[in-house]
Amino acid sequence: MKDLAGKHIVLGLTGGIACFKAAELCRSLVKEGATVQVVMTEAAEHFITPVTMQALSNRPVYGSQWDPREPNSMPHINLSRDADAILIAPASADFMAKLLHGRADDLLSLLCLARPAASVPLIVAPAMNREMWAHPATQRNVAQLKADGVEVLEVGQGEQACGETGDGRMLEADEILADLIAFFTPKVLAGQHVLVTAGPTYEAIDPVRGITNLSSGKMGFAIARAAREAGADVTLVAGPVSLPTPRAVGRVNVKSARDMLTAVQAHIEQATVFVATAAVADWRPATAADQKIKKDGSGDTPELRFIENPDILATVAQSLRGQRGFRGEPGGLFCVGFAAESHDLLSHASAKRTRKGVPLLVGNIGPATFGQDDNALLLVDAQGAIEVPRASKLELARKLIAEIAQRALGPGQKQ
Ligand code: C5P
């Protein structure tokens, strides 16, 4: 299932060099299943041609309110009525000022004003020079647009086309896409703080060698993304993996199980949901050598002794028992564990749920999922087990987040 299947997006382009990113954005929207109607201001046409946008959107591009192709001469009405959202990317400083005042002297501003505001949300991705962005007039306009119900996306930071460096770049196409998908997601975890562990841990033997496992971190990263889409503030404590950080998720990188425990303990106070997806090493070498252990030519092999690592999930669940409830009452914490098994999933997962002292445990077959983009889950709680059939990890993560929201918050408290 594509993330924007069935959605119709009016993509508005205003004048700015970031128009080049709108081409990629248009392509990504179409790839995710949306139909895209491009509307450009005259200034935008100085930066990118309507032909490019037409080819990428597969639809004629509109630029003028006097467009003779519309039999009733009302493109501002015709183009805005069946949209699921109007997305202005890039939104110039001038265009935002126009929106704010309800000006309507070109097709794009006219159709923004004429849209049925209750059913067609307006989302803007600002793009401008850092001085323009920082100017009190622009900041005032941004605040007022938000107060008027417009969704103003963040700006990026970094090198600008003018040669200066600072805030005001338009977000990258993939970031805008992620924000748009999140925008359409029901906010079942609004106001919640979700802490997720993901990936393997790495337990050093010496400065160049260590013990790890085949966990890719994909499931935990997908859960962090899905939780953010559902409106939560998300912190992701990640073992050594090179996956990109999901949009608007706070990431803490760790290596060993003990580092992971420290990072979790630093964030657990604020958390209302804790999802322990990480494949934490059960044991670590009893001592890690300061220097590389060398072969001495004798044929002797080094003796490795192990000691047990802390169980992060059990530590968190047990230390909270009696202090903070499991459900979503203020100050409560809902803990979710994962079990990667090779066989007898139900019995192992049920036993693990009781042993760890958590309300929900998610079982999966380790060898069938490590490194893969899809998986199948078994959700085990006090009531029994539910199978979630094989699907992409992102789809599973979204289903899991819905199940967590239902259990942690109860139907009455969902937003
Ligand atoms: O490794 P095990 O099967 O016991 O993992 C079950 C759950 O406990 C997982 O959610 C995992 O993230 C968590 N865990 C942990 N710290 C450990 C071992 C496991 O948090 N040392």
Boltz pocket constraint, residues with backbone or C-beta under 6 A from the ligand:
constraints:
  - pocket:
      binder: B
      contacts: [[A, 197], [A, 257], [A, 276], [A, 277], [A, 278], [A, 279], [A, 280], [A, 281], [A, 282], [A, 309], [A, 310], [A, 311], [A, 312], [A, 313], [A, 314], [A, 336], [A, 337], [A, 338], [A, 339], [A, 340], [A, 352], [A, 356]]
      max_distance: 6.0
